[in-house]
Amino acid sequence: MRYAHGGGLTSKEQQKRELVRLESAERFARGEPTETVARGLRVTVRSVRRWQGAWEQGGADTLRSTGLPRWNG
């Protein structure tokens, strides 16, 4: 199995990624453009668009980590 847990991210890396997503929520609330958010957080525009869609549907809580994904293989 290539990525055993969380796409290869350690727990500490997952926490760091969650902080990036939560920072994006603050930027969405300020009305920053997608491209500016992506550039500022050093992530892809595609990721920011996904996060923004989730944020619009349910707020910052939707961007919080839900833990390690389960593998049903």
PDB file of N, CA, C and O in Angstrom:
ATOM      1  N   MET A   1       0.858  -1.164   0.000  1.00  0.00           N
ATOM      2  CA  MET A   1       0.000   0.000   0.000  1.00  0.00           C
ATOM      3  C   MET A   1       0.906   1.229   0.000  1.00  0.00           C
ATOM      4  O   MET A   1       1.775   1.365   0.862  1.00  0.00           O
ATOM      5  N   ARG A   2       0.708   2.101  -0.943  1.00  0.00           N
ATOM      6  CA  ARG A   2       1.589   3.238  -1.127  1.00  0.00           C
ATOM      7  C   ARG A   2       1.429   4.305  -0.053  1.00  0.00           C
ATOM      8  O   ARG A   2       2.426   4.771   0.499  1.00  0.00           O
ATOM      9  N   TYR A   3       0.202   4.702   0.255  1.00  0.00           N
ATOM     10  CA  TYR A   3      -0.058   5.737   1.257  1.00  0.00           C
ATOM     11  C   TYR A   3      -0.889   5.132   2.375  1.00  0.00           C
ATOM     12  O   TYR A   3      -2.117   5.091   2.302  1.00  0.00           O
ATOM     13  N   ALA A   4      -0.219   4.672   3.387  1.00  0.00           N
ATOM     14  CA  ALA A   4      -0.895   3.935   4.448  1.00  0.00           C
ATOM     15  C   ALA A   4      -1.903   4.782   5.210  1.00  0.00           C
ATOM     16  O   ALA A   4      -3.013   4.324   5.480  1.00  0.00           O
ATOM     17  N   HIS A   5      -1.532   6.016   5.560  1.00  0.00           N
ATOM     18  CA  HIS A   5      -2.408   6.830   6.397  1.00  0.00           C
ATOM     19  C   HIS A   5      -2.412   8.264   5.907  1.00  0.00           C
ATOM     20  O   HIS A   5      -1.357   8.884   5.778  1.00  0.00           O
ATOM     21  N   GLY A   6      -3.582   8.787   5.637  1.00  0.00           N
ATOM     22  CA  GLY A   6      -3.718  10.202   5.322  1.00  0.00           C
ATOM     23  C   GLY A   6      -2.946  10.672   4.119  1.00  0.00           C
ATOM     24  O   GLY A   6      -2.487  11.814   4.096  1.00  0.00           O
ATOM     25  N   GLY A   7      -2.786   9.835   3.122  1.00  0.00           N
ATOM     26  CA  GLY A   7      -2.078  10.256   1.931  1.00  0.00           C
ATOM     27  C   GLY A   7      -0.591  10.458   2.156  1.00  0.00           C
ATOM     28  O   GLY A   7       0.052  11.202   1.415  1.00  0.00           O
ATOM     29  N   GLY A   8      -0.040   9.809   3.165  1.00  0.00           N
ATOM     30  CA  GLY A   8       1.380   9.917   3.422  1.00  0.00           C
ATOM     31  C   GLY A   8       1.745  11.027   4.393  1.00  0.00           C
ATOM     32  O   GLY A   8       2.929  11.247   4.649  1.00  0.00           O
ATOM     33  N   LEU A   9       0.767  11.730   4.937  1.00  0.00           N
ATOM     34  CA  LEU A   9       1.047  12.801   5.882  1.00  0.00           C
ATOM     35  C   LEU A   9       1.094  12.265   7.312  1.00  0.00           C
ATOM     36  O   LEU A   9       0.288  11.422   7.706  1.00  0.00           O
ATOM     37  N   THR A  10       2.057  12.775   8.075  1.00  0.00           N
ATOM     38  CA  THR A  10       2.106  12.435   9.491  1.00  0.00           C
ATOM     39  C   THR A  10       1.029  13.227  10.218  1.00  0.00           C
ATOM     40  O   THR A  10       0.416  14.128   9.647  1.00  0.00           O
ATOM     41  N   SER A  11       0.806  12.888  11.467  1.00  0.00           N
ATOM     42  CA  SER A  11      -0.181  13.602  12.266  1.00  0.00           C
ATOM     43  C   SER A  11       0.165  15.091  12.349  1.00  0.00           C
ATOM     44  O   SER A  11      -0.718  15.942  12.240  1.00  0.00           O
ATOM     45  N   LYS A  12       1.418  15.396  12.537  1.00  0.00           N
ATOM     46  CA  LYS A  12       1.863  16.789  12.631  1.00  0.00           C
ATOM     47  C   LYS A  12       1.637  17.519  11.301  1.00  0.00           C
ATOM     48  O   LYS A  12       1.230  18.681  11.287  1.00  0.00           O
ATOM     49  N   GLU A  13       1.902  16.833  10.192  1.00  0.00           N
ATOM     50  CA  GLU A  13       1.676  17.429   8.873  1.00  0.00           C
ATOM     51  C   GLU A  13       0.189  17.644   8.610  1.00  0.00           C
ATOM     52  O   GLU A  13      -0.195  18.631   7.981  1.00  0.00           O
ATOM     53  N   GLN A  14      -0.645  16.729   9.085  1.00  0.00           N
ATOM     54  CA  GLN A  14      -2.093  16.888   8.937  1.00  0.00           C
ATOM     55  C   GLN A  14      -2.577  18.106   9.707  1.00  0.00           C
ATOM     56  O   GLN A  14      -3.428  18.851   9.223  1.00  0.00           O
ATOM     57  N   GLN A  15      -2.038  18.311  10.903  1.00  0.00           N
ATOM     58  CA  GLN A  15      -2.406  19.477  11.706  1.00  0.00           C
ATOM     59  C   GLN A  15      -1.994  20.765  11.000  1.00  0.00           C
ATOM     60  O   GLN A  15      -2.744  21.741  10.984  1.00  0.00           O
ATOM     61  N   LYS A  16      -0.812  20.760  10.426  1.00  0.00           N
ATOM     62  CA  LYS A  16      -0.327  21.942   9.696  1.00  0.00           C
ATOM     63  C   LYS A  16      -1.240  22.238   8.502  1.00  0.00           C
ATOM     64  O   LYS A  16      -1.559  23.396   8.230  1.00  0.00           O
ATOM     65  N   ARG A  17      -1.651  21.197   7.803  1.00  0.00           N
ATOM     66  CA  ARG A  17      -2.532  21.364   6.651  1.00  0.00           C
ATOM     67  C   ARG A  17      -3.896  21.906   7.083  1.00  0.00           C
ATOM     68  O   ARG A  17      -4.489  22.733   6.390  1.00  0.00           O
ATOM     69  N   GLU A  18      -4.383  21.437   8.224  1.00  0.00           N
ATOM     70  CA  GLU A  18      -5.655  21.942   8.735  1.00  0.00           C
ATOM     71  C   GLU A  18      -5.548  23.443   9.038  1.00  0.00           C
ATOM     72  O   GLU A  18      -6.476  24.199   8.752  1.00  0.00           O
ATOM     73  N   LEU A  19      -4.438  23.867   9.605  1.00  0.00           N
ATOM     74  CA  LEU A  19      -4.244  25.290   9.894  1.00  0.00           C
ATOM     75  C   LEU A  19      -4.261  26.122   8.620  1.00  0.00           C
ATOM     76  O   LEU A  19      -4.762  27.247   8.613  1.00  0.00           O
ATOM     77  N   VAL A  20      -3.715  25.572   7.548  1.00  0.00           N
ATOM     78  CA  VAL A  20      -3.742  26.263   6.254  1.00  0.00           C
ATOM     79  C   VAL A  20      -5.184  26.407   5.780  1.00  0.00           C
ATOM     80  O   VAL A  20      -5.580  27.474   5.310  1.00  0.00           O
ATOM     81  N   ARG A  21      -5.971  25.338   5.901  1.00  0.00           N
ATOM     82  CA  ARG A  21      -7.375  25.402   5.484  1.00  0.00           C
ATOM     83  C   ARG A  21      -8.144  26.424   6.312  1.00  0.00           C
ATOM     84  O   ARG A  21      -8.968  27.166   5.777  1.00  0.00           O
ATOM     85  N   LEU A  22      -7.877  26.465   7.623  1.00  0.00           N
ATOM     86  CA  LEU A  22      -8.573  27.418   8.487  1.00  0.00           C
ATOM     87  C   LEU A  22      -8.147  28.857   8.182  1.00  0.00           C
ATOM     88  O   LEU A  22      -8.959  29.778   8.272  1.00  0.00           O
ATOM     89  N   GLU A  23      -6.895  29.046   7.827  1.00  0.00           N
ATOM     90  CA  GLU A  23      -6.435  30.373   7.404  1.00  0.00           C
ATOM     91  C   GLU A  23      -7.159  30.789   6.129  1.00  0.00           C
ATOM     92  O   GLU A  23      -7.491  31.961   5.949  1.00  0.00           O
ATOM     93  N   SER A  24      -7.401  29.825   5.246  1.00  0.00           N
ATOM     94  CA  SER A  24      -8.123  30.152   4.021  1.00  0.00           C
ATOM     95  C   SER A  24      -9.527  30.658   4.349  1.00  0.00           C
ATOM     96  O   SER A  24     -10.025  31.570   3.689  1.00  0.00           O
ATOM     97  N   ALA A  25     -10.174  30.072   5.370  1.00  0.00           N
ATOM     98  CA  ALA A  25     -11.518  30.510   5.765  1.00  0.00           C
ATOM     99  C   ALA A  25     -11.500  31.966   6.203  1.00  0.00           C
ATOM    100  O   ALA A  25     -12.412  32.722   5.869  1.00  0.00           O
ATOM    101  N   GLU A  26     -10.482  32.366   6.940  1.00  0.00           N
ATOM    102  CA  GLU A  26     -10.365  33.764   7.362  1.00  0.00           C
ATOM    103  C   GLU A  26     -10.219  34.679   6.147  1.00  0.00           C
ATOM    104  O   GLU A  26     -10.783  35.772   6.107  1.00  0.00           O
ATOM    105  N   ARG A  27      -9.473  34.225   5.182  1.00  0.00           N
ATOM    106  CA  ARG A  27      -9.274  35.022   3.966  1.00  0.00           C
ATOM    107  C   ARG A  27     -10.554  35.094   3.126  1.00  0.00           C
ATOM    108  O   ARG A  27     -10.850  36.130   2.530  1.00  0.00           O
ATOM    109  N   PHE A  28     -11.311  33.994   3.080  1.00  0.00           N
ATOM    110  CA  PHE A  28     -12.593  34.025   2.372  1.00  0.00           C
ATOM    111  C   PHE A  28     -13.513  35.053   3.016  1.00  0.00           C
ATOM    112  O   PHE A  28     -14.179  35.823   2.324  1.00  0.00           O
ATOM    113  N   ALA A  29     -13.545  35.061   4.346  1.00  0.00           N
ATOM    114  CA  ALA A  29     -14.408  35.987   5.075  1.00  0.00           C
ATOM    115  C   ALA A  29     -14.030  37.444   4.791  1.00  0.00           C
ATOM    116  O   ALA A  29     -14.887  38.328   4.814  1.00  0.00           O
ATOM    117  N   ARG A  30     -12.757  37.686   4.527  1.00  0.00           N
ATOM    118  CA  ARG A  30     -12.307  39.048   4.195  1.00  0.00           C
ATOM    119  C   ARG A  30     -12.564  39.390   2.728  1.00  0.00           C
ATOM    120  O   ARG A  30     -12.377  40.534   2.312  1.00  0.00           O
ATOM    121  N   GLY A  31     -12.991  38.402   1.949  1.00  0.00           N
ATOM    122  CA  GLY A  31     -13.307  38.652   0.549  1.00  0.00           C
ATOM    123  C   GLY A  31     -12.118  38.602  -0.390  1.00  0.00           C
ATOM    124  O   GLY A  31     -12.180  39.144  -1.493  1.00  0.00           O
ATOM    125  N   GLU A  32     -11.029  37.956   0.033  1.00  0.00           N
ATOM    126  CA  GLU A  32      -9.856  37.862  -0.833  1.00  0.00           C
ATOM    127  C   GLU A  32     -10.157  36.978  -2.046  1.00  0.00           C
ATOM    128  O   GLU A  32     -10.843  35.964  -1.916  1.00  0.00           O
ATOM    129  N   PRO A  33      -9.656  37.350  -3.210  1.00  0.00           N
ATOM    130  CA  PRO A  33      -9.857  36.523  -4.410  1.00  0.00           C
ATOM    131  C   PRO A  33      -9.163  35.160  -4.284  1.00  0.00           C
ATOM    132  O   PRO A  33      -8.158  35.025  -3.587  1.00  0.00           O
ATOM    133  N   THR A  34      -9.705  34.178  -4.954  1.00  0.00           N
ATOM    134  CA  THR A  34      -9.187  32.811  -4.920  1.00  0.00           C
ATOM    135  C   THR A  34      -7.698  32.755  -5.224  1.00  0.00           C
ATOM    136  O   THR A  34      -6.939  32.103  -4.507  1.00  0.00           O
ATOM    137  N   GLU A  35      -7.284  33.426  -6.268  1.00  0.00           N
ATOM    138  CA  GLU A  35      -5.882  33.387  -6.687  1.00  0.00           C
ATOM    139  C   GLU A  35      -4.973  33.983  -5.616  1.00  0.00           C
ATOM    140  O   GLU A  35      -3.862  33.497  -5.404  1.00  0.00           O
ATOM    141  N   THR A  36      -5.442  35.035  -4.941  1.00  0.00           N
ATOM    142  CA  THR A  36      -4.650  35.671  -3.885  1.00  0.00           C
ATOM    143  C   THR A  36      -4.505  34.736  -2.692  1.00  0.00           C
ATOM    144  O   THR A  36      -3.428  34.639  -2.103  1.00  0.00           O
ATOM    145  N   VAL A  37      -5.580  34.054  -2.338  1.00  0.00           N
ATOM    146  CA  VAL A  37      -5.537  33.095  -1.234  1.00  0.00           C
ATOM    147  C   VAL A  37      -4.553  31.974  -1.566  1.00  0.00           C
ATOM    148  O   VAL A  37      -3.712  31.617  -0.742  1.00  0.00           O
ATOM    149  N   ALA A  38      -4.661  31.425  -2.764  1.00  0.00           N
ATOM    150  CA  ALA A  38      -3.783  30.326  -3.177  1.00  0.00           C
ATOM    151  C   ALA A  38      -2.321  30.756  -3.132  1.00  0.00           C
ATOM    152  O   ALA A  38      -1.476  30.034  -2.603  1.00  0.00           O
ATOM    153  N   ARG A  39      -2.026  31.906  -3.674  1.00  0.00           N
ATOM    154  CA  ARG A  39      -0.652  32.401  -3.707  1.00  0.00           C
ATOM    155  C   ARG A  39      -0.136  32.645  -2.286  1.00  0.00           C
ATOM    156  O   ARG A  39       0.994  32.282  -1.961  1.00  0.00           O
ATOM    157  N   GLY A  40      -0.966  33.258  -1.450  1.00  0.00           N
ATOM    158  CA  GLY A  40      -0.559  33.566  -0.085  1.00  0.00           C
ATOM    159  C   GLY A  40      -0.313  32.338   0.772  1.00  0.00           C
ATOM    160  O   GLY A  40       0.557  32.345   1.643  1.00  0.00           O
ATOM    161  N   LEU A  41      -1.081  31.283   0.526  1.00  0.00           N
ATOM    162  CA  LEU A  41      -0.948  30.059   1.310  1.00  0.00           C
ATOM    163  C   LEU A  41      -0.063  29.019   0.635  1.00  0.00           C
ATOM    164  O   LEU A  41       0.214  27.960   1.197  1.00  0.00           O
ATOM    165  N   ARG A  42       0.374  29.338  -0.576  1.00  0.00           N
ATOM    166  CA  ARG A  42       1.254  28.452  -1.355  1.00  0.00           C
ATOM    167  C   ARG A  42       0.607  27.091  -1.621  1.00  0.00           C
ATOM    168  O   ARG A  42       1.204  26.037  -1.400  1.00  0.00           O
ATOM    169  N   VAL A  43      -0.641  27.157  -2.106  1.00  0.00           N
ATOM    170  CA  VAL A  43      -1.391  25.961  -2.480  1.00  0.00           C
ATOM    171  C   VAL A  43      -1.987  26.204  -3.865  1.00  0.00           C
ATOM    172  O   VAL A  43      -1.890  27.307  -4.402  1.00  0.00           O
ATOM    173  N   THR A  44      -2.593  25.186  -4.431  1.00  0.00           N
ATOM    174  CA  THR A  44      -3.173  25.334  -5.762  1.00  0.00           C
ATOM    175  C   THR A  44      -4.509  26.063  -5.710  1.00  0.00           C
ATOM    176  O   THR A  44      -5.219  26.029  -4.705  1.00  0.00           O
ATOM    177  N   VAL A  45      -4.828  26.711  -6.799  1.00  0.00           N
ATOM    178  CA  VAL A  45      -6.125  27.383  -6.927  1.00  0.00           C
ATOM    179  C   VAL A  45      -7.236  26.342  -6.820  1.00  0.00           C
ATOM    180  O   VAL A  45      -8.289  26.615  -6.242  1.00  0.00           O
ATOM    181  N   ARG A  46      -7.012  25.174  -7.361  1.00  0.00           N
ATOM    182  CA  ARG A  46      -8.020  24.106  -7.295  1.00  0.00           C
ATOM    183  C   ARG A  46      -8.352  23.749  -5.842  1.00  0.00           C
ATOM    184  O   ARG A  46      -9.521  23.585  -5.493  1.00  0.00           O
ATOM    185  N   SER A  47      -7.321  23.631  -4.996  1.00  0.00           N
ATOM    186  CA  SER A  47      -7.560  23.331  -3.578  1.00  0.00           C
ATOM    187  C   SER A  47      -8.364  24.450  -2.925  1.00  0.00           C
ATOM    188  O   SER A  47      -9.305  24.193  -2.174  1.00  0.00           O
ATOM    189  N   VAL A  48      -7.990  25.682  -3.215  1.00  0.00           N
ATOM    190  CA  VAL A  48      -8.689  26.822  -2.620  1.00  0.00           C
ATOM    191  C   VAL A  48     -10.145  26.832  -3.055  1.00  0.00           C
ATOM    192  O   VAL A  48     -11.025  27.112  -2.241  1.00  0.00           O
ATOM    193  N   ARG A  49     -10.416  26.536  -4.305  1.00  0.00           N
ATOM    194  CA  ARG A  49     -11.804  26.502  -4.776  1.00  0.00           C
ATOM    195  C   ARG A  49     -12.605  25.424  -4.058  1.00  0.00           C
ATOM    196  O   ARG A  49     -13.765  25.638  -3.706  1.00  0.00           O
ATOM    197  N   ARG A  50     -11.984  24.259  -3.839  1.00  0.00           N
ATOM    198  CA  ARG A  50     -12.650  23.178  -3.096  1.00  0.00           C
ATOM    199  C   ARG A  50     -12.953  23.617  -1.669  1.00  0.00           C
ATOM    200  O   ARG A  50     -14.059  23.421  -1.167  1.00  0.00           O
ATOM    201  N   TRP A  51     -11.956  24.212  -1.025  1.00  0.00           N
ATOM    202  CA  TRP A  51     -12.136  24.675   0.349  1.00  0.00           C
ATOM    203  C   TRP A  51     -13.187  25.771   0.431  1.00  0.00           C
ATOM    204  O   TRP A  51     -13.990  25.809   1.364  1.00  0.00           O
ATOM    205  N   GLN A  52     -13.173  26.657  -0.550  1.00  0.00           N
ATOM    206  CA  GLN A  52     -14.138  27.756  -0.533  1.00  0.00           C
ATOM    207  C   GLN A  52     -15.555  27.227  -0.689  1.00  0.00           C
ATOM    208  O   GLN A  52     -16.478  27.717  -0.040  1.00  0.00           O
ATOM    209  N   GLY A  53     -15.729  26.238  -1.538  1.00  0.00           N
ATOM    210  CA  GLY A  53     -17.047  25.636  -1.700  1.00  0.00           C
ATOM    211  C   GLY A  53     -17.539  25.022  -0.399  1.00  0.00           C
ATOM    212  O   GLY A  53     -18.701  25.185  -0.026  1.00  0.00           O
ATOM    213  N   ALA A  54     -16.649  24.314   0.288  1.00  0.00           N
ATOM    214  CA  ALA A  54     -17.010  23.716   1.578  1.00  0.00           C
ATOM    215  C   ALA A  54     -17.322  24.800   2.596  1.00  0.00           C
ATOM    216  O   ALA A  54     -18.289  24.692   3.350  1.00  0.00           O
ATOM    217  N   TRP A  55     -16.508  25.837   2.618  1.00  0.00           N
ATOM    218  CA  TRP A  55     -16.699  26.952   3.556  1.00  0.00           C
ATOM    219  C   TRP A  55     -18.037  27.642   3.310  1.00  0.00           C
ATOM    220  O   TRP A  55     -18.742  27.988   4.258  1.00  0.00           O
ATOM    221  N   GLU A  56     -18.387  27.842   2.045  1.00  0.00           N
ATOM    222  CA  GLU A  56     -19.671  28.482   1.716  1.00  0.00           C
ATOM    223  C   GLU A  56     -20.850  27.633   2.165  1.00  0.00           C
ATOM    224  O   GLU A  56     -21.894  28.165   2.543  1.00  0.00           O
ATOM    225  N   GLN A  57     -20.685  26.315   2.125  1.00  0.00           N
ATOM    226  CA  GLN A  57     -21.769  25.406   2.523  1.00  0.00           C
ATOM    227  C   GLN A  57     -21.921  25.290   4.036  1.00  0.00           C
ATOM    228  O   GLN A  57     -23.037  25.180   4.543  1.00  0.00           O
ATOM    229  N   GLY A  58     -20.782  25.314   4.770  1.00  0.00           N
ATOM    230  CA  GLY A  58     -20.893  25.037   6.200  1.00  0.00           C
ATOM    231  C   GLY A  58     -19.951  25.787   7.115  1.00  0.00           C
ATOM    232  O   GLY A  58     -19.845  25.451   8.294  1.00  0.00           O
ATOM    233  N   GLY A  59     -19.273  26.784   6.609  1.00  0.00           N
ATOM    234  CA  GLY A  59     -18.375  27.569   7.448  1.00  0.00           C
ATOM    235  C   GLY A  59     -17.037  26.903   7.695  1.00  0.00           C
ATOM    236  O   GLY A  59     -16.712  25.878   7.095  1.00  0.00           O
ATOM    237  N   ALA A  60     -16.269  27.502   8.587  1.00  0.00           N
ATOM    238  CA  ALA A  60     -14.903  27.041   8.859  1.00  0.00           C
ATOM    239  C   ALA A  60     -14.861  25.622   9.410  1.00  0.00           C
ATOM    240  O   ALA A  60     -13.888  24.902   9.184  1.00  0.00           O
ATOM    241  N   ASP A  61     -15.894  25.214  10.123  1.00  0.00           N
ATOM    242  CA  ASP A  61     -15.894  23.855  10.689  1.00  0.00           C
ATOM    243  C   ASP A  61     -15.795  22.778   9.618  1.00  0.00           C
ATOM    244  O   ASP A  61     -15.290  21.687   9.882  1.00  0.00           O
ATOM    245  N   THR A  62     -16.267  23.071   8.424  1.00  0.00           N
ATOM    246  CA  THR A  62     -16.187  22.076   7.344  1.00  0.00           C
ATOM    247  C   THR A  62     -14.751  21.879   6.861  1.00  0.00           C
ATOM    248  O   THR A  62     -14.461  20.919   6.147  1.00  0.00           O
ATOM    249  N   LEU A  63     -13.854  22.788   7.248  1.00  0.00           N
ATOM    250  CA  LEU A  63     -12.455  22.692   6.823  1.00  0.00           C
ATOM    251  C   LEU A  63     -11.578  22.012   7.864  1.00  0.00           C
ATOM    252  O   LEU A  63     -10.384  21.815   7.639  1.00  0.00           O
ATOM    253  N   ARG A  64     -12.160  21.657   8.992  1.00  0.00           N
ATOM    254  CA  ARG A  64     -11.391  20.979  10.039  1.00  0.00           C
ATOM    255  C   ARG A  64     -11.139  19.525   9.652  1.00  0.00           C
ATOM    256  O   ARG A  64     -11.940  18.909   8.949  1.00  0.00           O
ATOM    257  N   SER A  65     -10.029  18.997  10.114  1.00  0.00           N
ATOM    258  CA  SER A  65      -9.681  17.622   9.845  1.00  0.00           C
ATOM    259  C   SER A  65     -10.650  16.688  10.563  1.00  0.00           C
ATOM    260  O   SER A  65     -11.095  16.973  11.675  1.00  0.00           O
ATOM    261  N   THR A  66     -10.965  15.583   9.922  1.00  0.00           N
ATOM    262  CA  THR A  66     -11.851  14.591  10.544  1.00  0.00           C
ATOM    263  C   THR A  66     -11.049  13.372  10.987  1.00  0.00           C
ATOM    264  O   THR A  66     -11.629  12.349  11.349  1.00  0.00           O
ATOM    265  N   GLY A  67      -9.732  13.470  10.964  1.00  0.00           N
ATOM    266  CA  GLY A  67      -8.875  12.351  11.385  1.00  0.00           C
ATOM    267  C   GLY A  67      -8.394  11.567  10.195  1.00  0.00           C
ATOM    268  O   GLY A  67      -8.593  11.956   9.044  1.00  0.00           O
ATOM    269  N   LEU A  68      -7.766  10.472  10.486  1.00  0.00           N
ATOM    270  CA  LEU A  68      -7.212   9.628   9.439  1.00  0.00           C
ATOM    271  C   LEU A  68      -8.326   8.975   8.631  1.00  0.00           C
ATOM    272  O   LEU A  68      -9.317   8.521   9.202  1.00  0.00           O
ATOM    273  N   PRO A  69      -8.178   8.921   7.324  1.00  0.00           N
ATOM    274  CA  PRO A  69      -9.169   8.216   6.521  1.00  0.00           C
ATOM    275  C   PRO A  69      -9.094   6.725   6.768  1.00  0.00           C
ATOM    276  O   PRO A  69      -8.033   6.178   7.068  1.00  0.00           O
ATOM    277  N   ARG A  70     -10.225   6.087   6.639  1.00  0.00           N
ATOM    278  CA  ARG A  70     -10.258   4.626   6.809  1.00  0.00           C
ATOM    279  C   ARG A  70     -10.108   3.969   5.457  1.00  0.00           C
ATOM    280  O   ARG A  70     -10.670   4.423   4.460  1.00  0.00           O
ATOM    281  N   TRP A  71      -9.342   2.897   5.436  1.00  0.00           N
ATOM    282  CA  TRP A  71      -9.115   2.150   4.204  1.00  0.00           C
ATOM    283  C   TRP A  71      -9.892   0.858   4.277  1.00  0.00           C
ATOM    284  O   TRP A  71      -9.733   0.078   5.216  1.00  0.00           O
ATOM    285  N   ASN A  72     -10.727   0.634   3.294  1.00  0.00           N
ATOM    286  CA  ASN A  72     -11.561  -0.566   3.265  1.00  0.00           C
ATOM    287  C   ASN A  72     -11.085  -1.531   2.206  1.00  0.00           C
ATOM    288  O   ASN A  72     -11.856  -1.922   1.330  1.00  0.00           O
ATOM    289  N   GLY A  73      -9.837  -1.917   2.272  1.00  0.00           N
ATOM    290  CA  GLY A  73      -9.293  -2.773   1.242  1.00  0.00           C
ATOM    291  C   GLY A  73      -9.141  -4.122   1.634  1.00  0.00           C
ATOM    292  O   GLY A  73      -8.686  -4.948   0.841  1.00  0.00           O
TER     293      GLY A  73
END
